[in-house]
Amino acid sequence: MPNRPRLDPAEFIKANMRLVPVPALPEIRFYTAHPGSGLRRLVDPEDDIDADDDAPEPQPPYWAYAWAGGAVLARHILDNPMTVAGRRVLDLGAGSGIVGIAAAKAGASEVIAAEIDRNGVAAIGLNAAANGVEITIVHQDITTGPPPAVDLVLAGDVFYGHEVALRVTPFLDRCLAAGIEVLVGDPRRHDLPLARLRLLAEHQVPDFGDAKDATLKPSGVFRFEAETALAGAIKPSP
C-alpha cells in the first residue's frame, strides 16, 4: 500500500486536542491530549488512520501533557514575575511551551523556545497564540553549540534520563560561563544533579502520568551552579 501523506501537526492538534487550562496554572491554556485524540496517527504516520478508536493510545508525546518540572517553573515565574521581567529568556527543551508562555506573560523582553520535536514546535506556536504572547521558536538541538544571547535559561524536566543529563549539563555549564543564570524545574527525578543545584522554592503541581485525582506533589525550582562555586562553598576552613 502506498504511504499516506504525513499529517500536518498544527492542523491535527487543533482538530484533535483540547485547549484547556494547565493543571495548577489556570492563567495558561494549552492544547492537551485526551483519550479520543488519536495521537498514534501523529506519532507514526504509517499507522492505519482508520484504526479502532477504542484501541489503547501509545505512550503520549511529552509535549502533549504538562510535566512537573515545567509546571513548577511556570508557577514560580507567574508568582514571582521579577524573575524574568525585562530579561531575555531561553525555554530549553520547551515541549508545549508552558514555561516560555509564563515568562512572556510575566514580562520577559524576549522569549526563545528551543525544541527538537516537530510536533512540539507546532504545539508551542499554537499555545503561544492561544495565550496572546510572542515566542521565537528554535527547531534544533542547541545543546551542541554555544548558548544564545539571553540573560536567563529556564530548564524544566531536562534531566529525565541519564544520556539526556550528560548532554544538557555541559551546555548549562557553558551558559554559566557566559554569565547566564540557569533555573531548573524538576520533581527530583533520578538523574537530577542535586550536587549542582540550590533549592529556591517548592510548589505543588501534578506530574505527567499522574492520575487526574492524584494529590499534588512538591516539585522544586533550583538554581544551577558552577562546580567551582560549590567547591568553594564547602571548602573547609584552615
CYANA upper distance limits for C-alpha pairs under 8 A (distance plus 0.5 A):
  3 ASN  CA     46 GLU  CA      7.34
  4 ARG  CA     45 PRO  CA      7.88
  4 ARG  CA     46 GLU  CA      7.84
  5 PRO  CA     45 PRO  CA      8.20
  6 ARG  CA     45 PRO  CA      6.20
  7 LEU  CA     11 GLU  CA      8.50
  7 LEU  CA     12 PHE  CA      7.43
  7 LEU  CA     41 ARG  CA      8.33
  7 LEU  CA     42 LEU  CA      6.98
  7 LEU  CA     45 PRO  CA      7.51
  8 ASP  CA     12 PHE  CA      6.61
  9 PRO  CA     13 ILE  CA      6.50
  9 PRO  CA     42 LEU  CA      7.42
  9 PRO  CA    118 ARG  CA      8.25
  9 PRO  CA    119 ASN  CA      6.02
  9 PRO  CA    122 ALA  CA      6.66
  9 PRO  CA    123 ALA  CA      8.47
 10 ALA  CA     14 LYS  CA      6.77
 10 ALA  CA    119 ASN  CA      8.06
 10 ALA  CA    122 ALA  CA      5.71
 10 ALA  CA    123 ALA  CA      7.26
 10 ALA  CA    126 LEU  CA      7.75
 11 GLU  CA     15 ALA  CA      6.63
 12 PHE  CA     16 ASN  CA      6.31
 12 PHE  CA     17 MET  CA      8.31
 12 PHE  CA     42 LEU  CA      7.99
 13 ILE  CA     17 MET  CA      5.73
 13 ILE  CA     31 TYR  CA      7.58
 13 ILE  CA    123 ALA  CA      7.69
 14 LYS  CA     18 ARG  CA      8.08
 14 LYS  CA     31 TYR  CA      8.14
 16 ASN  CA     33 ALA  CA      8.21
 16 ASN  CA     36 GLY  CA      8.25
 16 ASN  CA     37 SER  CA      5.37
 16 ASN  CA     38 GLY  CA      7.84
 17 MET  CA     31 TYR  CA      6.17
 17 MET  CA     32 THR  CA      6.01
 17 MET  CA     33 ALA  CA      5.57
 17 MET  CA     34 HIS  CA      7.25
 17 MET  CA     37 SER  CA      6.28
 18 ARG  CA     30 PHE  CA      8.22
 18 ARG  CA     31 TYR  CA      5.62
 18 ARG  CA     32 THR  CA      5.93
 18 ARG  CA     33 ALA  CA      7.09
 18 ARG  CA     34 HIS  CA      7.97
 19 LEU  CA     29 ARG  CA      6.63
 19 LEU  CA     30 PHE  CA      5.65
 19 LEU  CA     31 TYR  CA      4.81
 19 LEU  CA     32 THR  CA      6.95
 20 VAL  CA     29 ARG  CA      5.55
 20 VAL  CA     30 PHE  CA      6.13
 20 VAL  CA     31 TYR  CA      6.94
 20 VAL  CA     32 THR  CA      7.56
 21 PRO  CA     25 LEU  CA      7.20
 21 PRO  CA     26 PRO  CA      5.60
 21 PRO  CA     27 GLU  CA      7.63
 21 PRO  CA     28 ILE  CA      6.14
 21 PRO  CA     29 ARG  CA      4.58
 21 PRO  CA     30 PHE  CA      6.81
 22 VAL  CA     26 PRO  CA      6.36
 22 VAL  CA     27 GLU  CA      8.35
 22 VAL  CA     28 ILE  CA      6.40
 22 VAL  CA     29 ARG  CA      6.12
 22 VAL  CA     30 PHE  CA      6.92
 22 VAL  CA     66 ALA  CA      7.51
 23 PRO  CA     66 ALA  CA      8.15
 23 PRO  CA    205 VAL  CA      7.87
 23 PRO  CA    206 PRO  CA      7.47
 24 ALA  CA     71 ALA  CA      8.10
 24 ALA  CA     75 ARG  CA      8.12
 24 ALA  CA    204 GLN  CA      8.29
 24 ALA  CA    205 VAL  CA      6.33
 24 ALA  CA    206 PRO  CA      7.93
 25 LEU  CA     71 ALA  CA      7.94
 25 LEU  CA     74 ALA  CA      8.24
 25 LEU  CA     75 ARG  CA      6.96
 28 ILE  CA     98 ILE  CA      8.03
 28 ILE  CA    101 ILE  CA      8.17
 28 ILE  CA    102 ALA  CA      7.97
 28 ILE  CA    131 ASN  CA      7.10
 29 ARG  CA    127 ASN  CA      7.63
 29 ARG  CA    130 ALA  CA      7.57
 29 ARG  CA    131 ASN  CA      7.11
 30 PHE  CA     96 SER  CA      8.07
 30 PHE  CA     98 ILE  CA      8.20
 30 PHE  CA    127 ASN  CA      5.72
 30 PHE  CA    130 ALA  CA      7.91
 31 TYR  CA     64 ALA  CA      7.57
 31 TYR  CA    123 ALA  CA      7.63
 31 TYR  CA    126 LEU  CA      8.33
 31 TYR  CA    127 ASN  CA      7.08
 32 THR  CA     64 ALA  CA      5.57
 32 THR  CA     65 TYR  CA      6.15
 33 ALA  CA     37 SER  CA      6.38
 33 ALA  CA     39 LEU  CA      8.06
 33 ALA  CA     64 ALA  CA      6.08
 33 ALA  CA     65 TYR  CA      7.32
 35 PRO  CA     57 GLU  CA      7.69
 36 GLY  CA     53 ASP  CA      7.48
 38 GLY  CA     42 LEU  CA      8.19
 38 GLY  CA     53 ASP  CA      7.64
 38 GLY  CA     57 GLU  CA      7.48
 39 LEU  CA     43 VAL  CA      6.68
 39 LEU  CA     57 GLU  CA      7.45
 39 LEU  CA     58 PRO  CA      7.96
 39 LEU  CA     60 PRO  CA      7.54
 40 ARG  CA     44 ASP  CA      6.37
 40 ARG  CA     45 PRO  CA      8.43
 40 ARG  CA     47 ASP  CA      7.56
 40 ARG  CA     57 GLU  CA      7.01
 40 ARG  CA     58 PRO  CA      6.61
 41 ARG  CA     45 PRO  CA      6.03
 41 ARG  CA     46 GLU  CA      8.26
 41 ARG  CA     47 ASP  CA      6.56
 41 ARG  CA     48 ASP  CA      8.06
 41 ARG  CA     49 ILE  CA      6.78
 43 VAL  CA     61 PRO  CA      8.18
 47 ASP  CA     51 ALA  CA      8.10
 51 ALA  CA     55 ALA  CA      8.10
 60 PRO  CA     64 ALA  CA      7.28
 60 PRO  CA     65 TYR  CA      8.48
 61 PRO  CA     65 TYR  CA      8.20
 62 TYR  CA     66 ALA  CA      8.32
 62 TYR  CA     67 TRP  CA      8.30
 62 TYR  CA     95 GLY  CA      7.11
 63 TRP  CA     95 GLY  CA      4.86
 63 TRP  CA     96 SER  CA      5.15
 63 TRP  CA    119 ASN  CA      8.30
 63 TRP  CA    120 GLY  CA      5.89
 63 TRP  CA    123 ALA  CA      7.88
 64 ALA  CA     95 GLY  CA      8.43
 64 ALA  CA     96 SER  CA      7.16
 64 ALA  CA    120 GLY  CA      8.36
 65 TYR  CA     96 SER  CA      8.06
 65 TYR  CA    208 PHE  CA      6.88
 66 ALA  CA     70 GLY  CA      7.51
 66 ALA  CA     71 ALA  CA      6.97
 66 ALA  CA     96 SER  CA      8.09
 66 ALA  CA     98 ILE  CA      8.30
 66 ALA  CA    207 ASP  CA      7.48
 66 ALA  CA    208 PHE  CA      6.46
 67 TRP  CA     71 ALA  CA      6.55
 67 TRP  CA    157 ASP  CA      7.67
 67 TRP  CA    206 PRO  CA      7.95
 67 TRP  CA    207 ASP  CA      5.46
 67 TRP  CA    208 PHE  CA      5.17
 68 ALA  CA     72 VAL  CA      6.38
 68 ALA  CA    156 GLY  CA      8.49
 68 ALA  CA    157 ASP  CA      7.86
 68 ALA  CA    185 GLY  CA      8.12
 68 ALA  CA    186 ASP  CA      6.90
 68 ALA  CA    187 PRO  CA      6.65
 68 ALA  CA    205 VAL  CA      6.58
 68 ALA  CA    206 PRO  CA      6.37
 68 ALA  CA    207 ASP  CA      4.84
 68 ALA  CA    208 PHE  CA      7.12
 68 ALA  CA    219 SER  CA      7.16
 69 GLY  CA     73 LEU  CA      6.84
 69 GLY  CA    156 GLY  CA      5.00
 69 GLY  CA    157 ASP  CA      5.19
 69 GLY  CA    184 VAL  CA      8.08
 69 GLY  CA    185 GLY  CA      4.64
 69 GLY  CA    186 ASP  CA      4.45
 69 GLY  CA    187 PRO  CA      6.55
 69 GLY  CA    207 ASP  CA      8.45
 69 GLY  CA    219 SER  CA      7.43
 69 GLY  CA    220 GLY  CA      8.07
 70 GLY  CA     74 ALA  CA      6.60
 70 GLY  CA     98 ILE  CA      7.23
 70 GLY  CA     99 VAL  CA      6.26
 70 GLY  CA    155 ALA  CA      8.15
 70 GLY  CA    156 GLY  CA      4.88
 70 GLY  CA    157 ASP  CA      6.82
 70 GLY  CA    185 GLY  CA      6.56
 70 GLY  CA    186 ASP  CA      8.04
 71 ALA  CA     75 ARG  CA      6.55
 71 ALA  CA     98 ILE  CA      7.73
 71 ALA  CA     99 VAL  CA      7.65
 71 ALA  CA    156 GLY  CA      8.43
 71 ALA  CA    185 GLY  CA      8.43
 71 ALA  CA    205 VAL  CA      7.07
 71 ALA  CA    206 PRO  CA      8.48
 72 VAL  CA     76 HIS  CA      6.57
 72 VAL  CA    185 GLY  CA      6.54
 72 VAL  CA    186 ASP  CA      7.97
 72 VAL  CA    202 GLU  CA      8.08
 72 VAL  CA    203 HIS  CA      6.48
 72 VAL  CA    204 GLN  CA      7.99
 72 VAL  CA    205 VAL  CA      6.85
 72 VAL  CA    219 SER  CA      6.71
 72 VAL  CA    220 GLY  CA      7.27
 72 VAL  CA    221 VAL  CA      7.24
 73 LEU  CA     77 ILE  CA      6.64
 73 LEU  CA     99 VAL  CA      6.90
 73 LEU  CA    154 LEU  CA      8.06
 73 LEU  CA    156 GLY  CA      7.21
 73 LEU  CA    184 VAL  CA      7.93
 73 LEU  CA    185 GLY  CA      5.80
 73 LEU  CA    221 VAL  CA      6.71
 74 ALA  CA     78 LEU  CA      6.67
 74 ALA  CA     98 ILE  CA      7.16
 74 ALA  CA     99 VAL  CA      5.32
 74 ALA  CA    100 GLY  CA      8.42
 74 ALA  CA    102 ALA  CA      5.79
 74 ALA  CA    103 ALA  CA      7.84
 75 ARG  CA     79 ASP  CA      6.65
 75 ARG  CA    102 ALA  CA      8.29
 75 ARG  CA    203 HIS  CA      7.90
 76 HIS  CA     80 ASN  CA      6.39
 76 HIS  CA    201 ALA  CA      8.24
 76 HIS  CA    203 HIS  CA      7.95
 76 HIS  CA    221 VAL  CA      8.05
 77 ILE  CA     81 PRO  CA      5.78
 77 ILE  CA     82 MET  CA      8.40
 77 ILE  CA     83 THR  CA      6.77
 77 ILE  CA     84 VAL  CA      7.64
 77 ILE  CA    102 ALA  CA      6.96
 77 ILE  CA    103 ALA  CA      6.95
 77 ILE  CA    106 ALA  CA      7.35
 78 LEU  CA    102 ALA  CA      6.63
 78 LEU  CA    103 ALA  CA      8.01
 78 LEU  CA    105 LYS  CA      8.14
 78 LEU  CA    106 ALA  CA      6.46
 81 PRO  CA     85 ALA  CA      6.41
 81 PRO  CA    103 ALA  CA      8.27
 81 PRO  CA    106 ALA  CA      5.36
 81 PRO  CA    107 GLY  CA      7.45
 82 MET  CA    106 ALA  CA      8.19
 84 VAL  CA     88 ARG  CA      8.21
 84 VAL  CA     89 VAL  CA      7.71
 84 VAL  CA    103 ALA  CA      6.64
 84 VAL  CA    106 ALA  CA      7.21
 84 VAL  CA    107 GLY  CA      7.04
 84 VAL  CA    108 ALA  CA      5.62
 84 VAL  CA    152 LEU  CA      8.16
 85 ALA  CA    103 ALA  CA      8.42
 85 ALA  CA    106 ALA  CA      6.70
 85 ALA  CA    107 GLY  CA      4.96
 85 ALA  CA    108 ALA  CA      5.12
 85 ALA  CA    109 SER  CA      7.44
 86 GLY  CA    107 GLY  CA      6.55
 86 GLY  CA    108 ALA  CA      5.33
 86 GLY  CA    109 SER  CA      5.17
 87 ARG  CA    108 ALA  CA      5.53
 87 ARG  CA    109 SER  CA      5.73
 87 ARG  CA    110 GLU  CA      7.32
 87 ARG  CA    150 VAL  CA      8.09
 87 ARG  CA    151 ASP  CA      6.44
 87 ARG  CA    152 LEU  CA      7.65
 88 ARG  CA    108 ALA  CA      6.65
 88 ARG  CA    109 SER  CA      6.02
 88 ARG  CA    110 GLU  CA      5.20
 88 ARG  CA    111 VAL  CA      6.57
 88 ARG  CA    149 ALA  CA      8.25
 88 ARG  CA    150 VAL  CA      5.23
 88 ARG  CA    151 ASP  CA      5.66
 88 ARG  CA    152 LEU  CA      6.94
 89 VAL  CA    100 GLY  CA      8.27
 89 VAL  CA    103 ALA  CA      7.96
 89 VAL  CA    108 ALA  CA      7.26
 89 VAL  CA    109 SER  CA      8.36
 89 VAL  CA    110 GLU  CA      6.59
 89 VAL  CA    111 VAL  CA      5.34
 89 VAL  CA    112 ILE  CA      6.71
 89 VAL  CA    150 VAL  CA      6.06
 89 VAL  CA    151 ASP  CA      6.56
 89 VAL  CA    152 LEU  CA      5.40
 89 VAL  CA    153 VAL  CA      6.34
 89 VAL  CA    154 LEU  CA      7.72
 90 LEU  CA    100 GLY  CA      7.99
 90 LEU  CA    111 VAL  CA      6.38
 90 LEU  CA    112 ILE  CA      5.27
 90 LEU  CA    113 ALA  CA      6.39
 90 LEU  CA    114 ALA  CA      7.83
 90 LEU  CA    150 VAL  CA      7.02
 90 LEU  CA    152 LEU  CA      6.81
 90 LEU  CA    153 VAL  CA      5.25
 90 LEU  CA    154 LEU  CA      6.53
 91 ASP  CA     97 GLY  CA      8.05
 91 ASP  CA     99 VAL  CA      6.91
 91 ASP  CA    100 GLY  CA      5.91
 91 ASP  CA    111 VAL  CA      7.71
 91 ASP  CA    112 ILE  CA      6.54
 91 ASP  CA    113 ALA  CA      5.17
 91 ASP  CA    114 ALA  CA      6.72
 91 ASP  CA    153 VAL  CA      6.72
 91 ASP  CA    154 LEU  CA      5.54
 91 ASP  CA    155 ALA  CA      6.84
 92 LEU  CA    113 ALA  CA      6.77
 92 LEU  CA    114 ALA  CA      5.76
 92 LEU  CA    115 GLU  CA      7.67
 92 LEU  CA    153 VAL  CA      7.32
 92 LEU  CA    154 LEU  CA      6.60
 92 LEU  CA    155 ALA  CA      5.66
 92 LEU  CA    156 GLY  CA      7.79
 92 LEU  CA    158 VAL  CA      8.35
 93 GLY  CA    113 ALA  CA      7.89
 93 GLY  CA    114 ALA  CA      6.05
 93 GLY  CA    115 GLU  CA      5.57
 93 GLY  CA    116 ILE  CA      8.05
 93 GLY  CA    155 ALA  CA      7.49
 93 GLY  CA    156 GLY  CA      7.87
 93 GLY  CA    158 VAL  CA      7.24
 94 ALA  CA     98 ILE  CA      7.88
 94 ALA  CA     99 VAL  CA      7.61
 94 ALA  CA    100 GLY  CA      7.76
 94 ALA  CA    113 ALA  CA      6.06
 94 ALA  CA    114 ALA  CA      6.26
 94 ALA  CA    115 GLU  CA      5.98
 94 ALA  CA    120 GLY  CA      8.46
 94 ALA  CA    124 ILE  CA      8.33
 94 ALA  CA    156 GLY  CA      8.23
 95 GLY  CA    115 GLU  CA      6.85
 95 GLY  CA    117 ASP  CA      8.46
 95 GLY  CA    120 GLY  CA      5.91
 95 GLY  CA    121 VAL  CA      8.12
 95 GLY  CA    123 ALA  CA      8.46
 95 GLY  CA    124 ILE  CA      7.73
 96 SER  CA    120 GLY  CA      6.33
 96 SER  CA    121 VAL  CA      8.20
 96 SER  CA    123 ALA  CA      6.09
 96 SER  CA    124 ILE  CA      5.55
 96 SER  CA    127 ASN  CA      7.70
 97 GLY  CA    101 ILE  CA      6.54
 97 GLY  CA    113 ALA  CA      7.38
 97 GLY  CA    123 ALA  CA      8.08
 97 GLY  CA    124 ILE  CA      5.37
 97 GLY  CA    127 ASN  CA      7.51
 97 GLY  CA    128 ALA  CA      7.82
 98 ILE  CA    102 ALA  CA      6.72
 98 ILE  CA    127 ASN  CA      8.45
 99 VAL  CA    103 ALA  CA      6.77
 99 VAL  CA    154 LEU  CA      7.93
 99 VAL  CA    156 GLY  CA      8.16
100 GLY  CA    104 ALA  CA      6.67
100 GLY  CA    111 VAL  CA      6.66
100 GLY  CA    112 ILE  CA      7.80
100 GLY  CA    113 ALA  CA      6.96
100 GLY  CA    135 ILE  CA      7.75
101 ILE  CA    105 LYS  CA      6.63
101 ILE  CA    128 ALA  CA      6.72
101 ILE  CA    131 ASN  CA      7.91
101 ILE  CA    133 VAL  CA      7.21
101 ILE  CA    135 ILE  CA      8.09
102 ALA  CA    106 ALA  CA      6.58
103 ALA  CA    107 GLY  CA      6.97
103 ALA  CA    108 ALA  CA      6.07
103 ALA  CA    111 VAL  CA      7.64
104 ALA  CA    108 ALA  CA      5.57
104 ALA  CA    109 SER  CA      8.00
104 ALA  CA    110 GLU  CA      7.77
104 ALA  CA    111 VAL  CA      6.91
104 ALA  CA    133 VAL  CA      6.74
104 ALA  CA    134 GLU  CA      7.76
104 ALA  CA    135 ILE  CA      8.17
105 LYS  CA    133 VAL  CA      7.46
110 GLU  CA    135 ILE  CA      7.89
111 VAL  CA    134 GLU  CA      8.06
111 VAL  CA    135 ILE  CA      5.77
111 VAL  CA    136 THR  CA      6.74
112 ILE  CA    135 ILE  CA      6.33
112 ILE  CA    136 THR  CA      5.20
112 ILE  CA    137 ILE  CA      6.30
112 ILE  CA    138 VAL  CA      7.53
113 ALA  CA    135 ILE  CA      7.21
113 ALA  CA    136 THR  CA      6.61
113 ALA  CA    137 ILE  CA      5.32
113 ALA  CA    138 VAL  CA      6.52
114 ALA  CA    137 ILE  CA      6.50
114 ALA  CA    138 VAL  CA      5.20
114 ALA  CA    139 HIS  CA      6.59
114 ALA  CA    140 GLN  CA      7.20
114 ALA  CA    141 ASP  CA      7.79
114 ALA  CA    142 ILE  CA      7.62
115 GLU  CA    120 GLY  CA      7.23
115 GLU  CA    121 VAL  CA      6.71
115 GLU  CA    137 ILE  CA      7.96
115 GLU  CA    138 VAL  CA      6.85
115 GLU  CA    139 HIS  CA      5.78
115 GLU  CA    140 GLN  CA      6.66
115 GLU  CA    141 ASP  CA      7.50
116 ILE  CA    120 GLY  CA      8.07
116 ILE  CA    121 VAL  CA      7.95
116 ILE  CA    139 HIS  CA      5.76
116 ILE  CA    140 GLN  CA      5.40
116 ILE  CA    141 ASP  CA      6.31
117 ASP  CA    121 VAL  CA      6.73
117 ASP  CA    139 HIS  CA      7.95
118 ARG  CA    122 ALA  CA      6.90
118 ARG  CA    139 HIS  CA      7.80
119 ASN  CA    123 ALA  CA      6.76
120 GLY  CA    124 ILE  CA      6.62
121 VAL  CA    125 GLY  CA      6.98
121 VAL  CA    137 ILE  CA      7.56
121 VAL  CA    139 HIS  CA      7.22
122 ALA  CA    126 LEU  CA      6.86
123 ALA  CA    127 ASN  CA      6.42
124 ILE  CA    128 ALA  CA      6.43
124 ILE  CA    137 ILE  CA      8.29
125 GLY  CA    129 ALA  CA      6.76
125 GLY  CA    135 ILE  CA      8.13
125 GLY  CA    137 ILE  CA      8.27
126 LEU  CA    130 ALA  CA      6.63
127 ASN  CA    131 ASN  CA      6.79
128 ALA  CA    132 GLY  CA      6.67
128 ALA  CA    133 VAL  CA      5.79
128 ALA  CA    134 GLU  CA      6.79
128 ALA  CA    135 ILE  CA      7.18
129 ALA  CA    133 VAL  CA      6.59
129 ALA  CA    134 GLU  CA      7.77
142 ILE  CA    146 PRO  CA      8.11
142 ILE  CA    147 PRO  CA      7.95
143 THR  CA    147 PRO  CA      8.19
143 THR  CA    167 ARG  CA      7.52
143 THR  CA    168 VAL  CA      6.68
143 THR  CA    171 PHE  CA      5.75
144 THR  CA    167 ARG  CA      8.48
144 THR  CA    171 PHE  CA      7.61
145 GLY  CA    171 PHE  CA      8.06
146 PRO  CA    171 PHE  CA      7.93
146 PRO  CA    174 ARG  CA      7.41
146 PRO  CA    175 CYS  CA      8.33
147 PRO  CA    171 PHE  CA      7.74
147 PRO  CA    174 ARG  CA      7.31
147 PRO  CA    175 CYS  CA      6.23
147 PRO  CA    178 ALA  CA      8.32
150 VAL  CA    180 ILE  CA      7.37
151 ASP  CA    179 GLY  CA      8.21
151 ASP  CA    180 ILE  CA      5.60
151 ASP  CA    181 GLU  CA      6.90
152 LEU  CA    180 ILE  CA      5.99
152 LEU  CA    181 GLU  CA      5.30
152 LEU  CA    182 VAL  CA      6.30
152 LEU  CA    183 LEU  CA      8.11
153 VAL  CA    175 CYS  CA      8.45
153 VAL  CA    180 ILE  CA      7.52
153 VAL  CA    181 GLU  CA      6.72
153 VAL  CA    182 VAL  CA      5.21
153 VAL  CA    183 LEU  CA      6.74
154 LEU  CA    182 VAL  CA      6.61
154 LEU  CA    183 LEU  CA      5.60
154 LEU  CA    184 VAL  CA      6.59
154 LEU  CA    185 GLY  CA      8.27
155 ALA  CA    182 VAL  CA      7.84
155 ALA  CA    183 LEU  CA      6.65
155 ALA  CA    184 VAL  CA      5.24
155 ALA  CA    185 GLY  CA      6.73
156 GLY  CA    184 VAL  CA      6.15
156 GLY  CA    185 GLY  CA      4.99
156 GLY  CA    186 ASP  CA      6.76
157 ASP  CA    184 VAL  CA      8.20
157 ASP  CA    185 GLY  CA      6.70
157 ASP  CA    186 ASP  CA      5.97
158 VAL  CA    164 VAL  CA      7.59
158 VAL  CA    165 ALA  CA      7.37
158 VAL  CA    168 VAL  CA      7.72
159 PHE  CA    164 VAL  CA      6.80
159 PHE  CA    165 ALA  CA      5.39
159 PHE  CA    168 VAL  CA      8.34
159 PHE  CA    186 ASP  CA      8.40
159 PHE  CA    189 ARG  CA      7.69
159 PHE  CA    191 ASP  CA      6.19
159 PHE  CA    192 LEU  CA      5.94
160 TYR  CA    164 VAL  CA      7.53
160 TYR  CA    165 ALA  CA      7.77
160 TYR  CA    189 ARG  CA      6.95
160 TYR  CA    190 HIS  CA      8.02
160 TYR  CA    191 ASP  CA      6.95
160 TYR  CA    192 LEU  CA      8.11
161 GLY  CA    165 ALA  CA      6.62
161 GLY  CA    190 HIS  CA      8.33
161 GLY  CA    191 ASP  CA      6.57
162 HIS  CA    166 LEU  CA      6.79
162 HIS  CA    191 ASP  CA      6.31
163 GLU  CA    167 ARG  CA      6.93
164 VAL  CA    168 VAL  CA      6.57
165 ALA  CA    169 THR  CA      6.38
165 ALA  CA    191 ASP  CA      7.31
165 ALA  CA    192 LEU  CA      8.21
166 LEU  CA    170 PRO  CA      7.82
167 ARG  CA    171 PHE  CA      7.70
168 VAL  CA    172 LEU  CA      6.80
169 THR  CA    173 ASP  CA      6.70
170 PRO  CA    174 ARG  CA      6.77
171 PHE  CA    175 CYS  CA      6.84
172 LEU  CA    176 LEU  CA      6.85
172 LEU  CA    182 VAL  CA      7.67
172 LEU  CA    224 PHE  CA      8.47
173 ASP  CA    177 ALA  CA      6.72
173 ASP  CA    226 ALA  CA      7.31
174 ARG  CA    178 ALA  CA      6.73
175 CYS  CA    179 GLY  CA      7.01
175 CYS  CA    180 ILE  CA      5.65
175 CYS  CA    181 GLU  CA      7.82
175 CYS  CA    182 VAL  CA      7.99
176 LEU  CA    180 ILE  CA      5.60
176 LEU  CA    181 GLU  CA      6.79
176 LEU  CA    182 VAL  CA      7.70
176 LEU  CA    225 GLU  CA      8.08
176 LEU  CA    226 ALA  CA      7.42
181 GLU  CA    223 ARG  CA      8.32
181 GLU  CA    224 PHE  CA      8.31
182 VAL  CA    223 ARG  CA      6.47
182 VAL  CA    224 PHE  CA      5.95
182 VAL  CA    225 GLU  CA      8.34
183 LEU  CA    221 VAL  CA      7.28
183 LEU  CA    222 PHE  CA      6.07
183 LEU  CA    223 ARG  CA      5.16
183 LEU  CA    224 PHE  CA      6.44
184 VAL  CA    221 VAL  CA      6.22
184 VAL  CA    222 PHE  CA      5.51
184 VAL  CA    223 ARG  CA      6.69
184 VAL  CA    224 PHE  CA      7.10
185 GLY  CA    219 SER  CA      7.84
185 GLY  CA    220 GLY  CA      6.27
185 GLY  CA    221 VAL  CA      5.19
185 GLY  CA    222 PHE  CA      6.83
186 ASP  CA    192 LEU  CA      8.14
186 ASP  CA    219 SER  CA      6.36
186 ASP  CA    220 GLY  CA      6.06
186 ASP  CA    221 VAL  CA      7.31
187 PRO  CA    218 PRO  CA      7.40
187 PRO  CA    219 SER  CA      4.66
187 PRO  CA    220 GLY  CA      6.39
188 ARG  CA    192 LEU  CA      6.56
188 ARG  CA    219 SER  CA      7.56
188 ARG  CA    220 GLY  CA      7.81
193 PRO  CA    197 LEU  CA      7.32
194 LEU  CA    198 ARG  CA      8.30
196 ARG  CA    224 PHE  CA      6.35
196 ARG  CA    225 GLU  CA      5.97
196 ARG  CA    226 ALA  CA      7.40
196 ARG  CA    227 GLU  CA      7.13
196 ARG  CA    230 LEU  CA      7.76
197 LEU  CA    222 PHE  CA      6.17
197 LEU  CA    223 ARG  CA      6.01
197 LEU  CA    224 PHE  CA      5.28
197 LEU  CA    225 GLU  CA      6.47
198 ARG  CA    222 PHE  CA      5.72
198 ARG  CA    223 ARG  CA      5.60
198 ARG  CA    224 PHE  CA      7.17
198 ARG  CA    225 GLU  CA      7.83
199 LEU  CA    220 GLY  CA      7.18
199 LEU  CA    221 VAL  CA      6.59
199 LEU  CA    222 PHE  CA      4.93
199 LEU  CA    223 ARG  CA      7.03
200 LEU  CA    220 GLY  CA      7.98
200 LEU  CA    221 VAL  CA      6.10
200 LEU  CA    222 PHE  CA      5.83
200 LEU  CA    223 ARG  CA      7.30
201 ALA  CA    220 GLY  CA      6.40
201 ALA  CA    221 VAL  CA      5.74
201 ALA  CA    222 PHE  CA      7.70
202 GLU  CA    218 PRO  CA      6.45
202 GLU  CA    219 SER  CA      5.97
202 GLU  CA    220 GLY  CA      5.02
202 GLU  CA    221 VAL  CA      6.62
203 HIS  CA    217 LYS  CA      8.42
203 HIS  CA    218 PRO  CA      5.86
203 HIS  CA    219 SER  CA      6.15
203 HIS  CA    220 GLY  CA      7.17
204 GLN  CA    216 LEU  CA      5.85
204 GLN  CA    217 LYS  CA      5.61
204 GLN  CA    218 PRO  CA      4.98
204 GLN  CA    219 SER  CA      6.81
205 VAL  CA    216 LEU  CA      5.60
205 VAL  CA    217 LYS  CA      6.17
205 VAL  CA    218 PRO  CA      6.96
205 VAL  CA    219 SER  CA      7.27
206 PRO  CA    210 ASP  CA      7.10
206 PRO  CA    214 ALA  CA      8.05
206 PRO  CA    215 THR  CA      7.94
206 PRO  CA    216 LEU  CA      5.46
206 PRO  CA    217 LYS  CA      6.63
207 ASP  CA    217 LYS  CA      8.36
210 ASP  CA    214 ALA  CA      6.61
225 GLU  CA    229 ALA  CA      7.33
225 GLU  CA    230 LEU  CA      7.51
226 ALA  CA    230 LEU  CA      6.97
227 GLU  CA    231 ALA  CA      6.57
228 THR  CA    232 GLY  CA      6.67
229 ALA  CA    233 ALA  CA      6.73
230 LEU  CA    234 ILE  CA      6.94
231 ALA  CA    235 LYS  CA      6.48
